[in-house]
Amino acid sequence: MSELFWLIAAAALSFSGMAWLALAMEVHWGQVMHQHADDAAHTRGWLRRLGAAALPLSLLACLMADRPSMAALVWIMLLAGSAVAVAMVLSRRAHWLRPWCLAPAAAPAAR
């Protein structure tokens, strides 16, 4: 397959992995879903596992796209960029991460 396909897959897996790891935290779960994290402990466990699996898969996709020395560099940069992107989304538009929650959308909290 083409190098571009593998790099896009690596970027998507890296962002998804970082988003899943962030959503596995109580604070970020509440920020995105507007509900207590205790209600979704099982879902948060699955998010942690998915995040832990997506990041090595991202490395594998980078290795498919290029030689190992370049793939390692690209992967590290993807991890850093994905972490910053997830942090930026959480700081301004947390609801954009709802598709990564693997749970039905909660009603917005009353203010």
DRENPA-3360 file (N, C-alpha, C; in nm, 2 decimals, always signed):
BEGIN
1 = MSELFWLI = +0.08/-0.12/+0.00/+0.00/+0.00/+0.00/+0.09/+0.12/+0.00 ~ +0.03/+0.24/-0.02/+0.10/+0.36/-0.04/+0.15/+0.41/+0.10 ~ +0.26/+0.48/+0.09/+0.32/+0.55/+0.21/+0.22/+0.64/+0.27 ~ +0.15/+0.72/+0.19/+0.05/+0.82/+0.24/-0.06/+0.75/+0.32 ~ -0.11/+0.64/+0.27/-0.21/+0.56/+0.35/-0.16/+0.53/+0.49 ~ -0.04/+0.47/+0.50/+0.02/+0.43/+0.62/+0.04/+0.55/+0.72 ~ +0.08/+0.66/+0.66/+0.10/+0.78/+0.75/-0.03/+0.84/+0.80 ~ -0.13/+0.84/+0.71/-0.26/+0.88/+0.76/-0.32/+0.79/+0.87;
9 = AAAALSFS = -0.30/+0.66/+0.84/-0.34/+0.56/+0.95/-0.27/+0.58/+1.08 ~ -0.14/+0.61/+1.07/-0.06/+0.63/+1.19/-0.10/+0.76/+1.26 ~ -0.13/+0.86/+1.19/-0.18/+0.99/+1.25/-0.32/+0.97/+1.32 ~ -0.41/+0.90/+1.25/-0.54/+0.87/+1.31/-0.53/+0.78/+1.43 ~ -0.44/+0.68/+1.43/-0.43/+0.59/+1.54/-0.36/+0.67/+1.66 ~ -0.27/+0.76/+1.63/-0.20/+0.83/+1.73/-0.30/+0.93/+1.80 ~ -0.38/+1.00/+1.72/-0.47/+1.09/+1.78/-0.58/+1.02/+1.86 ~ -0.63/+0.91/+1.80/-0.73/+0.83/+1.87/-0.68/+0.77/+2.00;
17 = GMAWLALA = -0.56/+0.72/+2.00/-0.49/+0.67/+2.12/-0.48/+0.77/+2.23 ~ -0.44/+0.89/+2.19/-0.42/+1.00/+2.29/-0.56/+1.04/+2.34 ~ -0.66/+1.05/+2.25/-0.79/+1.09/+2.29/-0.85/+0.98/+2.39 ~ -0.84/+0.85/+2.36/-0.89/+0.75/+2.44/-0.82/+0.75/+2.58 ~ -0.69/+0.77/+2.58/-0.62/+0.78/+2.71/-0.66/+0.90/+2.79 ~ -0.69/+1.01/+2.73/-0.74/+1.13/+2.80/-0.88/+1.11/+2.85 ~ -0.96/+1.05/+2.77/-1.10/+1.02/+2.81/-1.11/+0.92/+2.92 ~ -1.01/+0.84/+2.94/-1.01/+0.74/+3.04/-0.99/+0.80/+3.18;
25 = MEVHWGQV = -0.95/+0.93/+3.18/-0.93/+1.00/+3.31/-1.06/+1.06/+3.35 ~ -1.09/+1.06/+3.48/-1.21/+1.10/+3.54/-1.25/+1.25/+3.50 ~ -1.15/+1.34/+3.51/-1.18/+1.48/+3.48/-1.22/+1.50/+3.34 ~ -1.14/+1.44/+3.25/-1.17/+1.46/+3.10/-1.30/+1.39/+3.06 ~ -1.33/+1.28/+3.12/-1.46/+1.21/+3.09/-1.57/+1.30/+3.13 ~ -1.57/+1.36/+3.25/-1.67/+1.45/+3.30/-1.68/+1.58/+3.22 ~ -1.57/+1.62/+3.17/-1.56/+1.74/+3.09/-1.63/+1.72/+2.95 ~ -1.62/+1.60/+2.90/-1.67/+1.57/+2.76/-1.82/+1.52/+2.77;
33 = MHQHADDA = -1.84/+1.43/+2.87/-1.97/+1.37/+2.87/-2.07/+1.43/+2.97 ~ -2.03/+1.53/+3.06/-2.11/+1.59/+3.15/-2.18/+1.50/+3.25 ~ -2.11/+1.40/+3.29/-2.16/+1.30/+3.39/-2.04/+1.26/+3.48 ~ -2.08/+1.20/+3.59/-1.97/+1.15/+3.68/-1.90/+1.03/+3.62 ~ -1.77/+1.03/+3.65/-1.69/+0.92/+3.59/-1.72/+0.78/+3.65 ~ -1.78/+0.78/+3.77/-1.81/+0.66/+3.84/-1.92/+0.58/+3.76 ~ -2.01/+0.65/+3.69/-2.11/+0.59/+3.62/-2.06/+0.51/+3.50 ~ -1.94/+0.54/+3.45/-1.88/+0.49/+3.33/-1.74/+0.42/+3.35;
41 = AHTRGWLR = -1.73/+0.36/+3.47/-1.60/+0.30/+3.50/-1.56/+0.19/+3.41 ~ -1.66/+0.11/+3.37/-1.63/+0.00/+3.27/-1.59/+0.06/+3.14 ~ -1.66/+0.16/+3.09/-1.63/+0.22/+2.96/-1.49/+0.28/+2.96 ~ -1.46/+0.35/+3.07/-1.33/+0.41/+3.09/-1.22/+0.31/+3.09 ~ -1.24/+0.19/+3.14/-1.14/+0.09/+3.14/-1.11/+0.04/+2.99 ~ -1.22/+0.03/+2.92/-1.20/+0.00/+2.78/-1.13/+0.10/+2.70 ~ -1.16/+0.23/+2.73/-1.09/+0.34/+2.67/-0.94/+0.34/+2.69 ~ -0.90/+0.30/+2.82/-0.76/+0.29/+2.85/-0.69/+0.18/+2.77;
49 = RLGAAALP = -0.76/+0.07/+2.76/-0.71/-0.04/+2.68/-0.69/-0.01/+2.53 ~ -0.80/+0.06/+2.48/-0.79/+0.10/+2.34/-0.68/+0.20/+2.31 ~ -0.66/+0.29/+2.40/-0.55/+0.39/+2.39/-0.42/+0.32/+2.40 ~ -0.40/+0.23/+2.49/-0.27/+0.16/+2.50/-0.25/+0.07/+2.38 ~ -0.35/+0.02/+2.31/-0.33/-0.06/+2.19/-0.31/+0.03/+2.06 ~ -0.37/+0.14/+2.06/-0.36/+0.23/+1.94/-0.23/+0.29/+1.92 ~ -0.16/+0.32/+2.03/-0.03/+0.39/+2.01/+0.08/+0.29/+1.95 ~ +0.09/+0.17/+2.00/+0.19/+0.08/+1.93/+0.14/+0.05/+1.78;
57 = LSLLACLM = +0.01/+0.04/+1.76/-0.03/+0.02/+1.62/+0.01/+0.14/+1.53 ~ +0.01/+0.26/+1.59/+0.05/+0.38/+1.52/+0.20/+0.36/+1.48 ~ +0.28/+0.31/+1.57/+0.42/+0.28/+1.54/+0.43/+0.18/+1.43 ~ +0.35/+0.08/+1.44/+0.36/-0.02/+1.33/+0.32/+0.04/+1.19 ~ +0.22/+0.13/+1.19/+0.19/+0.19/+1.07/+0.30/+0.28/+1.02 ~ +0.37/+0.35/+1.11/+0.49/+0.43/+1.07/+0.60/+0.34/+1.01 ~ +0.62/+0.22/+1.07/+0.72/+0.13/+1.02/+0.68/+0.08/+0.88 ~ +0.55/+0.06/+0.85/+0.51/+0.02/+0.72/+0.54/+0.13/+0.62;
65 = ADRPSMAA = +0.53/+0.26/+0.66/+0.55/+0.37/+0.57/+0.69/+0.40/+0.53 ~ +0.79/+0.37/+0.63/+0.92/+0.42/+0.60/+1.02/+0.32/+0.67 ~ +1.15/+0.35/+0.65/+1.25/+0.27/+0.72/+1.25/+0.30/+0.87 ~ +1.30/+0.21/+0.95/+1.29/+0.22/+1.10/+1.34/+0.35/+1.16 ~ +1.45/+0.40/+1.11/+1.51/+0.53/+1.17/+1.42/+0.65/+1.15 ~ +1.36/+0.66/+1.03/+1.27/+0.77/+1.00/+1.13/+0.74/+1.07 ~ +1.09/+0.62/+1.07/+0.96/+0.58/+1.13/+0.96/+0.62/+1.28 ~ +1.07/+0.59/+1.35/+1.07/+0.63/+1.49/+1.06/+0.78/+1.51;
73 = LVWIMLLA = +1.13/+0.85/+1.43/+1.12/+1.00/+1.44/+0.98/+1.05/+1.41 ~ +0.92/+1.00/+1.30/+0.78/+1.04/+1.27/+0.68/+1.00/+1.38 ~ +0.70/+0.88/+1.43/+0.61/+0.83/+1.54/+0.62/+0.92/+1.66 ~ +0.74/+0.96/+1.70/+0.76/+1.05/+1.82/+0.69/+1.18/+1.79 ~ +0.71/+1.23/+1.67/+0.65/+1.36/+1.64/+0.50/+1.35/+1.64 ~ +0.45/+1.24/+1.59/+0.30/+1.22/+1.59/+0.25/+1.21/+1.73 ~ +0.32/+1.15/+1.82/+0.27/+1.14/+1.96/+0.27/+1.28/+2.02 ~ +0.37/+1.36/+2.00/+0.37/+1.49/+2.05/+0.26/+1.58/+1.99;
81 = GSAVAVAM = +0.25/+1.57/+1.86/+0.14/+1.65/+1.80/+0.00/+1.61/+1.84 ~ -0.02/+1.48/+1.85/-0.15/+1.43/+1.89/-0.18/+1.47/+2.03 ~ -0.08/+1.46/+2.12/-0.10/+1.50/+2.26/-0.14/+1.65/+2.27 ~ -0.07/+1.74/+2.19/-0.11/+1.88/+2.19/-0.24/+1.90/+2.13 ~ -0.28/+1.83/+2.02/-0.41/+1.85/+1.96/-0.52/+1.81/+2.05 ~ -0.50/+1.69/+2.12/-0.61/+1.65/+2.22/-0.62/+1.75/+2.33 ~ -0.51/+1.80/+2.38/-0.51/+1.90/+2.49/-0.59/+2.03/+2.44 ~ -0.56/+2.07/+2.32/-0.63/+2.19/+2.26/-0.78/+2.17/+2.25;
89 = VLSRRAHW = -0.81/+2.05/+2.20/-0.96/+2.02/+2.18/-1.02/+2.02/+2.32 ~ -0.96/+1.96/+2.42/-1.02/+1.95/+2.55/-1.03/+2.09/+2.62 ~ -0.94/+2.18/+2.58/-0.94/+2.31/+2.64/-1.05/+2.40/+2.59 ~ -1.09/+2.38/+2.46/-1.19/+2.47/+2.40/-1.32/+2.41/+2.35 ~ -1.30/+2.29/+2.29/-1.42/+2.22/+2.23/-1.42/+2.08/+2.28 ~ -1.44/+2.05/+2.40/-1.43/+1.92/+2.46/-1.54/+1.83/+2.40 ~ -1.65/+1.88/+2.36/-1.76/+1.80/+2.31/-1.72/+1.74/+2.17 ~ -1.62/+1.79/+2.11/-1.58/+1.73/+1.98/-1.52/+1.59/+2.00;
97 = LRPWCLAP = -1.48/+1.55/+2.12/-1.43/+1.42/+2.15/-1.53/+1.32/+2.18 ~ -1.66/+1.35/+2.18/-1.76/+1.26/+2.21/-1.77/+1.13/+2.13 ~ -1.74/+1.14/+2.00/-1.73/+1.02/+1.91/-1.63/+0.92/+1.96 ~ -1.53/+0.96/+2.04/-1.43/+0.87/+2.09/-1.47/+0.81/+2.22 ~ -1.58/+0.85/+2.28/-1.62/+0.80/+2.41/-1.68/+0.66/+2.42 ~ -1.72/+0.61/+2.30/-1.78/+0.48/+2.30/-1.90/+0.46/+2.39 ~ -1.97/+0.56/+2.42/-2.08/+0.56/+2.51/-2.19/+0.65/+2.45 ~ -2.32/+0.63/+2.48/-2.42/+0.72/+2.43/-2.40/+0.86/+2.49;
105 = AAAPAAR = -2.43/+0.96/+2.41/-2.41/+1.10/+2.46/-2.50/+1.13/+2.57 ~ -2.45/+1.20/+2.67/-2.53/+1.24/+2.79/-2.59/+1.37/+2.76 ~ -2.70/+1.40/+2.83/-2.76/+1.53/+2.82/-2.67/+1.63/+2.88 ~ -2.67/+1.75/+2.82/-2.58/+1.86/+2.88/-2.62/+1.89/+3.02 ~ -2.53/+1.92/+3.10/-2.55/+1.95/+3.24/-2.63/+2.09/+3.25 ~ -2.72/+2.10/+3.35/-2.79/+2.22/+3.37/-2.70/+2.32/+3.43 ~ -2.71/+2.45/+3.39/-2.62/+2.55/+3.44/-2.70/+2.66/+3.51;
% end
